Amino acid sequence: MSAPQIPIIDFSKIDEPDAAALLAQQISEVCREHGFFYVAGHGVSLQLQKRIEALSHQFFALPEEEKMKIAMRNAGKAWRGYFAVNDELTSGKPDKKEGIYFGLELDQEDARVKARLPLHGANLFPEQPAHFKETVLEYIAAVTQVGHKVMQGISLSLNLPADYFYQKYNQDPLILFRIFHYPPQPASTTDWGVGEHTDYGLLTILLQDAIGGLQVKSRGEWIPAPPVENTFICNIGDMLDKMTGGIYRSTPHRVLNTSGKSRLSFPLFFDPGFDTVIERIENIPQGVTDAAPRWDNADVHQFGGTYGEYLLGKIGKVFPGLKDEVL
């Protein structure tokens, strides 16, 4: 496996002033160059990473009728549960993947659930494999802390107070977690596991298995982002692009599984609170606008409103068959 072209940044000493200053410089450089970086020194146990991978393999090996017991239509506005291959669309085209949607586990007494706020509620968990629920919830909690740590570094990289994003957007972040399975495809396939897209929020924190297939569009060129053991790969979302005026741009990426093997990936989306208003950060210079149009011909800088409004405008296009039931 070739070495990644995308830098690896060690976050283990982010609370030490001298190390944090160097880390902030590294983040600034890589966010302007790639919009993607690997996170080492994150504090999430390798044993937990291996456990969620093993249990996920067991789940996706179940018969289709077993997996459909937790189908997304059963979760209503919480927008959780299983979807089959070809059910999710990227730019209107079916993805060659299946998966499960999760979020923060909220009970019926939570005020947001009582208000029937979309994307808030209880998760759907399968009966098998055993301990899947406990592992998923432990993983979400652990990687959410990684999100806070990385956003602390991004704050410093923009010459902002270390707690800038926490205070303004992430005291109650919207956490959306996915487990994706890309079935084996022939080496000659041109069917994208996920087509070209950017992510919607602040930050995506991705665990990959050993198979590979992720590609990143950096400076107009597609480059591989291969798995590196015991790291997460992070990328900027549309909201950080908007907040920084384009200094940190949300980077297009895609997946093509030509390995002939099953591939798993575990993206956790660490996003602004659902009702937070997204604003341009003051006192930082305007970013350099790339001459090339975005993959979707949209302009995130024209959006005004809450993150929830932006997100709901996007996800209805991903599962159009469920749009009316959920939104």
GUVEXNU-404416 format. One record per residue (C-alpha): y, z, x; residue number from 1. Coordinates in Angstrom, 1 decimal. Each point is the difference from the previous one (the first is absolute). Layout:
<pts>
+--------+--------+--------+-----+
!     c2 !     c3 !     c1 !  nr !
+--------+--------+--------+-----+
!      Y !      Z !      X ! NUM !
...
+--------+--------+--------+-----+
</pts>
This chain:
<pts>
+--------+--------+--------+-----+
!     c2 !     c3 !     c1 !  nr !
+--------+--------+--------+-----+
!    0.0 !    0.0 !    0.0 !   1 !
!    3.4 !   -1.0 !    1.4 !   2 !
!    2.7 !    2.6 !    0.6 !   3 !
!    2.6 !    0.2 !   -2.8 !   4 !
!    3.4 !   -1.6 !    0.6 !   5 !
!    1.5 !    2.6 !   -2.3 !   6 !
!    1.0 !    3.3 !    1.9 !   7 !
!   -1.8 !    3.3 !   -0.4 !   8 !
!    2.4 !    3.0 !   -0.4 !   9 !
!   -1.2 !    3.6 !    0.6 !  10 !
!    1.5 !    2.4 !   -2.6 !  11 !
!   -1.6 !    3.1 !    1.3 !  12 !
!    3.2 !    1.4 !    1.6 !  13 !
!    2.5 !   -1.1 !   -2.6 !  14 !
!    1.3 !    3.6 !   -0.3 !  15 !
!    0.8 !    0.2 !    3.7 !  16 !
!    3.6 !   -1.2 !    0.6 !  17 !
!   -0.6 !   -2.1 !    3.2 !  18 !
!   -3.1 !   -1.6 !   -1.4 !  19 !
!    1.6 !   -0.6 !   -3.4 !  20 !
!    2.9 !   -1.9 !    1.7 !  21 !
!   -2.4 !   -2.4 !    1.7 !  22 !
!   -2.0 !   -0.4 !   -3.1 !  23 !
!    3.1 !   -0.8 !   -2.0 !  24 !
!    0.9 !   -2.8 !    2.5 !  25 !
!   -3.6 !   -1.4 !   -0.2 !  26 !
!    0.2 !    0.0 !   -3.9 !  27 !
!    3.4 !   -1.7 !    0.0 !  28 !
!   -1.3 !   -2.8 !    2.3 !  29 !
!   -3.3 !   -0.6 !   -1.8 !  30 !
!    1.6 !    0.1 !   -3.5 !  31 !
!    2.5 !   -2.7 !    1.0 !  32 !
!   -2.7 !   -2.1 !    1.8 !  33 !
!   -3.1 !    0.3 !   -2.2 !  34 !
!    0.5 !    2.4 !   -2.9 !  35 !
!   -3.5 !    1.2 !    0.8 !  36 !
!   -1.3 !    2.6 !    2.5 !  37 !
!   -3.1 !    2.1 !    0.7 !  38 !
!    0.3 !    3.8 !   -0.4 !  39 !
!   -2.0 !    2.1 !    2.4 !  40 !
!    0.2 !    3.8 !    0.2 !  41 !
!    0.1 !    0.3 !   -3.8 !  42 !
!   -2.1 !    3.1 !   -0.4 !  43 !
!   -2.5 !   -1.4 !   -2.6 !  44 !
!   -3.5 !    0.8 !    1.1 !  45 !
!   -2.3 !   -2.9 !    1.0 !  46 !
!   -2.8 !    1.7 !   -2.0 !  47 !
!    2.0 !   -0.3 !   -3.2 !  48 !
!    0.8 !   -3.7 !    0.8 !  49 !
!   -3.8 !   -0.7 !    0.5 !  50 !
!   -1.0 !    2.0 !   -3.1 !  51 !
!    2.3 !   -2.0 !   -2.3 !  52 !
!   -1.2 !   -3.2 !    1.5 !  53 !
!   -3.7 !    0.9 !   -0.4 !  54 !
!    0.5 !    1.1 !   -3.6 !  55 !
!    2.0 !   -3.1 !   -0.9 !  56 !
!   -2.9 !   -2.2 !    1.3 !  57 !
!   -2.3 !    1.9 !   -2.3 !  58 !
!    2.3 !   -0.5 !   -3.0 !  59 !
!    0.4 !   -3.7 !    0.4 !  60 !
!   -3.7 !   -0.5 !    0.5 !  61 !
!   -0.5 !    1.3 !   -3.6 !  62 !
!   -0.9 !   -2.4 !   -2.8 !  63 !
!    3.1 !   -1.5 !   -1.7 !  64 !
!   -0.7 !    1.8 !   -3.3 !  65 !
!    0.2 !    3.3 !    1.9 !  66 !
!    3.3 !   -0.8 !    1.6 !  67 !
!    1.4 !   -1.2 !   -3.3 !  68 !
!   -0.4 !    3.5 !   -1.4 !  69 !
!    3.3 !    0.8 !    1.7 !  70 !
!    1.7 !   -3.3 !   -0.8 !  71 !
!    3.8 !    0.1 !    0.1 !  72 !
!    0.3 !   -0.6 !   -3.7 !  73 !
!   -1.4 !    3.5 !   -0.6 !  74 !
!    2.9 !    1.6 !    1.8 !  75 !
!    2.9 !   -1.2 !   -2.2 !  76 !
!    3.4 !    0.5 !    1.4 !  77 !
!   -1.3 !    1.9 !    3.0 !  78 !
!   -1.0 !   -3.4 !    1.5 !  79 !
!   -3.1 !    1.3 !    1.8 !  80 !
!   -3.6 !   -1.1 !    0.3 !  81 !
!   -2.2 !   -2.9 !    1.0 !  82 !
!    0.6 !   -3.7 !   -0.1 !  83 !
!   -2.4 !   -2.9 !    0.8 !  84 !
!    0.3 !   -2.9 !    2.4 !  85 !
!    2.6 !   -2.6 !   -1.2 !  86 !
!    1.6 !    2.6 !   -2.4 !  87 !
!    3.0 !    0.7 !    2.2 !  88 !
!    2.6 !   -2.8 !    0.6 !  89 !
!    2.3 !   -0.6 !    3.0 !  90 !
!    2.6 !   -2.6 !   -0.7 !  91 !
!   -2.0 !   -1.1 !   -3.0 !  92 !
!   -3.2 !   -0.6 !    1.9 !  93 !
!   -3.1 !    2.2 !   -0.3 !  94 !
!   -0.9 !    2.2 !    3.0 !  95 !
!   -3.5 !   -0.1 !    1.4 !  96 !
!   -0.3 !    3.8 !   -0.1 !  97 !
!   -1.0 !    2.8 !   -2.4 !  98 !
!    1.4 !    3.5 !    0.2 !  99 !
!    1.0 !    3.3 !   -1.5 ! 100 !
!    3.5 !    1.3 !   -0.7 ! 101 !
!    0.9 !    3.6 !    0.5 ! 102 !
!    3.1 !    2.2 !    0.0 ! 103 !
!    1.0 !    3.6 !    0.0 ! 104 !
!   -2.3 !    2.0 !   -2.3 ! 105 !
!    2.1 !    1.2 !   -2.9 ! 106 !
!   -1.3 !    1.9 !   -3.1 ! 107 !
!    1.0 !   -0.3 !   -3.6 ! 108 !
!    2.5 !    2.9 !    0.3 ! 109 !
!    2.1 !   -1.8 !    2.6 ! 110 !
!    3.4 !   -0.9 !   -1.5 ! 111 !
!   -0.3 !   -3.6 !    1.3 ! 112 !
!   -3.3 !   -0.5 !   -1.6 ! 113 !
!    1.2 !    1.5 !   -3.3 ! 114 !
!    2.9 !   -2.5 !    0.1 ! 115 !
!   -2.5 !   -2.8 !    0.5 ! 116 !
!    1.7 !   -1.1 !    3.2 ! 117 !
!   -1.9 !   -3.0 !    1.4 ! 118 !
!   -2.0 !    0.5 !    3.1 ! 119 !
!   -0.3 !    3.8 !   -0.5 ! 120 !
!   -3.1 !    1.7 !   -1.2 ! 121 !
!   -3.6 !    0.8 !    0.8 ! 122 !
!   -2.2 !   -2.1 !    2.3 ! 123 !
!   -3.3 !   -1.6 !   -1.2 ! 124 !
!   -2.9 !    1.0 !    2.3 ! 125 !
!   -3.6 !   -1.3 !   -0.1 ! 126 !
!   -2.9 !    2.4 !   -0.4 ! 127 !
!   -1.5 !   -1.5 !    3.2 ! 128 !
!    0.1 !    0.3 !    2.9 ! 129 !
!    0.1 !    3.8 !    0.1 ! 130 !
!    3.2 !    1.6 !    1.5 ! 131 !
!    2.0 !   -3.2 !   -0.4 ! 132 !
!    2.7 !    1.7 !   -2.1 ! 133 !
!    0.5 !    2.9 !    2.5 ! 134 !
!    0.1 !   -2.4 !    2.9 ! 135 !
!    2.6 !   -2.3 !   -1.6 ! 136 !
!    2.3 !    2.8 !   -0.9 ! 137 !
!   -0.3 !    1.6 !    3.5 ! 138 !
!    0.7 !   -3.4 !    1.5 ! 139 !
!    3.1 !   -0.6 !   -2.2 ! 140 !
!    1.4 !    3.5 !    0.9 ! 141 !
!   -0.6 !   -0.6 !    3.7 ! 142 !
!    1.5 !   -3.4 !    0.2 ! 143 !
!    3.0 !    1.0 !   -2.1 ! 144 !
!    0.9 !    2.4 !    2.8 ! 145 !
!   -0.2 !   -3.0 !    2.4 ! 146 !
!    2.5 !   -1.7 !   -2.2 ! 147 !
!    2.5 !    2.8 !    0.3 ! 148 !
!   -0.5 !    0.0 !    3.8 ! 149 !
!    0.6 !   -3.7 !    0.3 ! 150 !
!    3.0 !    0.0 !   -2.3 ! 151 !
!    1.4 !    2.8 !    2.2 ! 152 !
!   -0.3 !   -2.4 !    3.0 ! 153 !
!    1.6 !   -2.8 !   -2.0 ! 154 !
!    2.9 !    2.2 !   -0.9 ! 155 !
!    0.6 !    0.8 !    3.7 ! 156 !
!   -0.4 !   -3.7 !    0.9 ! 157 !
!    3.0 !   -0.7 !   -2.3 ! 158 !
!    2.1 !    2.8 !    1.6 ! 159 !
!   -0.4 !    2.0 !   -3.2 ! 160 !
!   -0.9 !    3.7 !   -0.4 ! 161 !
!   -3.8 !    0.4 !    0.3 ! 162 !
!   -0.3 !    1.1 !   -3.6 ! 163 !
!    2.2 !   -2.8 !   -1.4 ! 164 !
!   -2.7 !   -1.8 !   -2.0 ! 165 !
!   -1.7 !    3.3 !   -1.0 ! 166 !
!    3.2 !    1.3 !   -1.5 ! 167 !
!    1.1 !   -3.2 !   -1.7 ! 168 !
!   -3.3 !   -1.7 !   -1.0 ! 169 !
!   -3.2 !    1.8 !    0.9 ! 170 !
!    0.1 !    3.6 !   -1.2 ! 171 !
!   -2.3 !   -1.3 !   -2.8 ! 172 !
!   -1.2 !   -3.4 !    1.3 ! 173 !
!   -1.9 !   -2.4 !   -2.1 ! 174 !
!   -3.4 !   -0.2 !    1.7 ! 175 !
!   -2.3 !   -2.9 !   -0.9 ! 176 !
!   -3.3 !   -0.3 !    1.8 ! 177 !
!   -2.4 !   -2.9 !   -0.1 ! 178 !
!   -3.5 !   -0.6 !    1.3 ! 179 !
!   -0.7 !   -3.7 !    0.4 ! 180 !
!   -3.3 !   -1.8 !    0.6 ! 181 !
!    0.0 !   -3.6 !    1.2 ! 182 !
!   -3.5 !   -1.4 !   -0.6 ! 183 !
!   -1.6 !   -2.2 !    2.7 ! 184 !
!    1.4 !   -3.5 !    0.2 ! 185 !
!   -1.1 !   -2.9 !    2.2 ! 186 !
!    1.7 !   -0.5 !    3.3 ! 187 !
!    1.5 !   -3.2 !   -1.3 ! 188 !
!    1.6 !    1.6 !   -3.1 ! 189 !
!    3.6 !   -0.7 !   -0.9 ! 190 !
!   -0.1 !    2.4 !   -3.0 ! 191 !
!    2.4 !    2.8 !    0.8 ! 192 !
!   -1.1 !    3.6 !   -0.4 ! 193 !
!    3.7 !    0.6 !   -0.7 ! 194 !
!    2.6 !   -2.8 !    0.2 ! 195 !
!    3.4 !    0.3 !    1.7 ! 196 !
!    2.1 !    2.8 !   -1.4 ! 197 !
!    2.2 !    2.9 !    0.9 ! 198 !
!   -0.4 !    3.6 !   -1.2 ! 199 !
!    2.4 !    1.4 !   -2.5 ! 200 !
!    1.0 !    3.5 !    1.1 ! 201 !
!    0.9 !    1.8 !    3.2 ! 202 !
!   -3.1 !    0.2 !    2.1 ! 203 !
!   -3.7 !   -1.1 !   -0.1 ! 204 !
!   -2.5 !    2.1 !    2.1 ! 205 !
!   -3.2 !   -2.0 !    0.4 ! 206 !
!   -3.4 !    1.0 !    1.3 ! 207 !
!   -2.2 !   -3.0 !    0.9 ! 208 !
!   -3.7 !   -0.1 !    0.6 ! 209 !
!   -1.3 !   -1.8 !    3.1 ! 210 !
!   -0.2 !   -3.5 !   -1.5 ! 211 !
!    3.5 !   -1.2 !    0.2 ! 212 !
!    1.7 !   -2.8 !   -1.8 ! 213 !
!    3.6 !    1.2 !   -0.5 ! 214 !
!    2.7 !   -2.4 !    1.1 ! 215 !
!    3.8 !    0.8 !    0.4 ! 216 !
!    2.8 !   -2.6 !    0.0 ! 217 !
!    2.2 !    1.0 !    2.9 ! 218 !
!    3.0 !   -2.2 !    0.9 ! 219 !
!   -1.5 !   -2.8 !   -2.1 ! 220 !
!   -3.3 !    0.1 !    1.8 ! 221 !
!   -3.3 !    1.4 !   -1.5 ! 222 !
!   -1.6 !    2.5 !    2.4 ! 223 !
!   -3.1 !    2.2 !   -0.4 ! 224 !
!    0.2 !    3.7 !   -0.6 ! 225 !
!   -3.5 !    1.0 !    1.0 ! 226 !
!   -1.4 !    3.5 !   -0.7 ! 227 !
!    0.6 !    2.7 !    2.7 ! 228 !
!   -2.3 !    3.0 !   -0.4 ! 229 !
!    1.7 !    3.3 !   -1.1 ! 230 !
!    3.3 !   -1.7 !   -0.7 ! 231 !
!    1.8 !   -1.0 !   -3.2 ! 232 !
!    2.0 !   -3.2 !   -0.2 ! 233 !
!    3.3 !    0.4 !   -1.7 ! 234 !
!    2.4 !   -2.5 !   -1.4 ! 235 !
!    3.4 !   -0.1 !   -1.7 ! 236 !
!    0.4 !   -0.6 !   -3.7 ! 237 !
!    2.7 !   -1.8 !   -2.0 ! 238 !
!    2.0 !    3.2 !   -0.7 ! 239 !
!    0.4 !    0.9 !    3.7 ! 240 !
!    1.2 !   -3.6 !    0.5 ! 241 !
!    2.5 !    0.5 !   -2.8 ! 242 !
!    1.1 !    3.4 !    1.2 ! 243 !
!    0.7 !   -1.2 !    3.6 ! 244 !
!    1.8 !   -3.2 !   -1.1 ! 245 !
!   -2.8 !   -2.1 !    1.6 ! 246 !
!    0.0 !    1.7 !    3.4 ! 247 !
!   -3.6 !    1.0 !   -0.7 ! 248 !
!   -1.5 !   -2.8 !   -1.9 ! 249 !
!   -3.1 !    0.2 !   -2.2 ! 250 !
!   -2.6 !   -2.2 !    1.8 ! 251 !
!   -2.3 !   -2.5 !   -1.7 ! 252 !
!   -3.7 !    0.5 !    0.6 ! 253 !
!   -3.3 !   -1.2 !   -1.3 ! 254 !
!   -3.8 !    0.4 !    0.4 ! 255 !
!   -2.7 !   -2.6 !    0.7 ! 256 !
!   -3.5 !    1.4 !    0.4 ! 257 !
!   -1.9 !   -2.6 !    2.0 ! 258 !
!   -2.4 !    2.6 !    1.6 ! 259 !
!   -2.9 !   -0.7 !   -2.3 ! 260 !
!   -0.1 !    3.7 !   -0.7 ! 261 !
!    1.4 !    2.4 !   -2.5 ! 262 !
!    3.5 !    1.3 !    0.9 ! 263 !
!    1.6 !    3.2 !   -1.2 ! 264 !
!    3.7 !    1.0 !    0.2 ! 265 !
!    1.8 !    3.1 !   -1.2 ! 266 !
!    3.8 !   -0.5 !   -0.6 ! 267 !
!    2.0 !    3.0 !   -1.1 ! 268 !
!    3.5 !   -0.9 !   -1.2 ! 269 !
!    2.6 !    2.7 !    0.8 ! 270 !
!    2.9 !   -0.8 !   -2.2 ! 271 !
!    3.2 !    1.4 !   -1.4 ! 272 !
!   -0.2 !    2.2 !   -3.1 ! 273 !
!   -0.4 !   -2.0 !   -3.2 ! 274 !
!    3.4 !    0.9 !   -1.4 ! 275 !
!    2.0 !   -0.1 !    3.3 ! 276 !
!    2.9 !   -2.5 !    0.2 ! 277 !
!   -0.4 !   -2.3 !    3.0 ! 278 !
!    3.2 !   -0.3 !    2.0 ! 279 !
!    1.2 !   -1.6 !    3.2 ! 280 !
!    0.2 !    2.5 !    2.8 ! 281 !
!    3.6 !    0.5 !    1.0 ! 282 !
!    1.4 !   -0.4 !    3.6 ! 283 !
!   -2.7 !   -2.3 !    1.4 ! 284 !
!    0.8 !   -3.6 !    0.8 ! 285 !
!   -1.1 !   -2.9 !   -2.2 ! 286 !
!   -3.3 !   -1.5 !    1.0 ! 287 !
!   -0.5 !   -3.5 !    1.2 ! 288 !
!   -1.2 !   -2.1 !   -2.8 ! 289 !
!   -2.9 !   -2.3 !    0.8 ! 290 !
!    0.7 !   -3.6 !   -0.8 ! 291 !
!   -3.5 !   -0.5 !   -1.5 ! 292 !
!   -0.3 !    1.0 !   -3.7 ! 293 !
!   -2.3 !    2.8 !   -1.0 ! 294 !
!   -3.5 !   -0.8 !   -1.1 ! 295 !
!    1.0 !    0.5 !   -3.6 ! 296 !
!    3.5 !   -1.4 !    0.3 ! 297 !
!    1.4 !    3.3 !   -1.2 ! 298 !
!    2.9 !    2.0 !    1.5 ! 299 !
!   -0.7 !    3.7 !    0.0 ! 300 !
!    3.6 !    0.7 !    0.8 ! 301 !
!    1.1 !   -1.2 !   -3.4 ! 302 !
!   -2.1 !    2.7 !   -1.7 ! 303 !
!    1.8 !    3.0 !   -1.4 ! 304 !
!   -1.7 !    3.0 !   -1.8 ! 305 !
!   -2.8 !    2.4 !    0.4 ! 306 !
!   -3.2 !   -0.6 !    2.0 ! 307 !
!   -2.0 !    0.3 !   -3.1 ! 308 !
!    1.9 !   -2.9 !   -1.6 ! 309 !
!   -0.6 !   -2.2 !    3.1 ! 310 !
!   -3.7 !    0.9 !    0.1 ! 311 !
!   -0.7 !   -0.5 !   -3.7 ! 312 !
!    1.6 !   -3.4 !    0.3 ! 313 !
!   -2.5 !   -1.0 !    2.7 ! 314 !
!   -3.3 !    1.5 !   -1.0 ! 315 !
!   -0.1 !   -1.7 !   -3.4 ! 316 !
!   -0.5 !   -3.2 !    1.9 ! 317 !
!   -2.9 !    1.4 !    1.9 ! 318 !
!   -2.2 !    0.8 !   -3.0 ! 319 !
!    1.5 !   -2.1 !   -2.8 ! 320 !
!   -3.0 !    0.8 !   -2.3 ! 321 !
!    0.8 !    3.7 !    0.1 ! 322 !
!    3.8 !   -0.3 !   -0.1 ! 323 !
!    0.5 !    0.7 !   -3.7 ! 324 !
!   -2.4 !    3.0 !    0.1 ! 325 !
!    1.6 !    1.7 !    2.9 ! 326 !
!    3.7 !   -0.9 !   -0.1 ! 327 !
+--------+--------+--------+-----+
</pts>
